[in-house]
Amino acid sequence: TVHLASLQHTITAVPLPAGAVVTLVDARGTVLARAPEAERWIGRPAPADARPLAARGGEWVGELVAVDGARRLAAHVPLADVEWTVVVAVPASTAYAGVRREVRRDLLLGGCALLAALGLAAAIARRLVRPVQALALDAQAIAAGDFERRSRTDLPGELGTLAGAFNALAATVASR
């Protein structure tokens, strides 16, 4: 035998987020227990937002608009051995709050990573462009008649090779 008073006590004892509702409905759609507002609903037809869920049969989870107009994430579970259904509804804003926090954190971390990558790319670009700019200035100086001008040859890779060839060219032009 099930005592509805003990069921109501059990449902009321469960800590719920603000705005959450737990309703126990029988096969006829009558509320057997509810938290909050038990006194308003027990013995009466289930609220309009719980009735379609109870009528579906089987388990169901989804988002719905409650009778008070609030969007809620709801779950419907029929109980074994009795023709009762438990409907739990939590405000969508409460249910998704953790996800929203994580999305904001991930966006912030992604933005920081993007800024770091852009900073690194700018530093690498400067490191590559400076020797080329120096070679260009040396070429302009020789073109302007400064035949004693020489480029740094301690540059990495092909730039060092190019600077050495440029210096050899400048020495040849200066000797003529």
Buried (B, 14 or more C-beta within 10 A) or exposed (E): EEEEEEBBEEBBEEEBEEBBBBBBBBEEBBBBBBBBEBEEBBEEEBBEBBBEBBEEEEEBEEEBEBEEEBBBBBBBBBEEEEEBBBBBBBBBBBBBEEEEEEEEEEEEEEEEEEEEEEEEEEEEEEEEEEBEEBBEEBBEBBEEEEBEBBBBBEBEEEBBEBBBEBBEEBEEEEEE
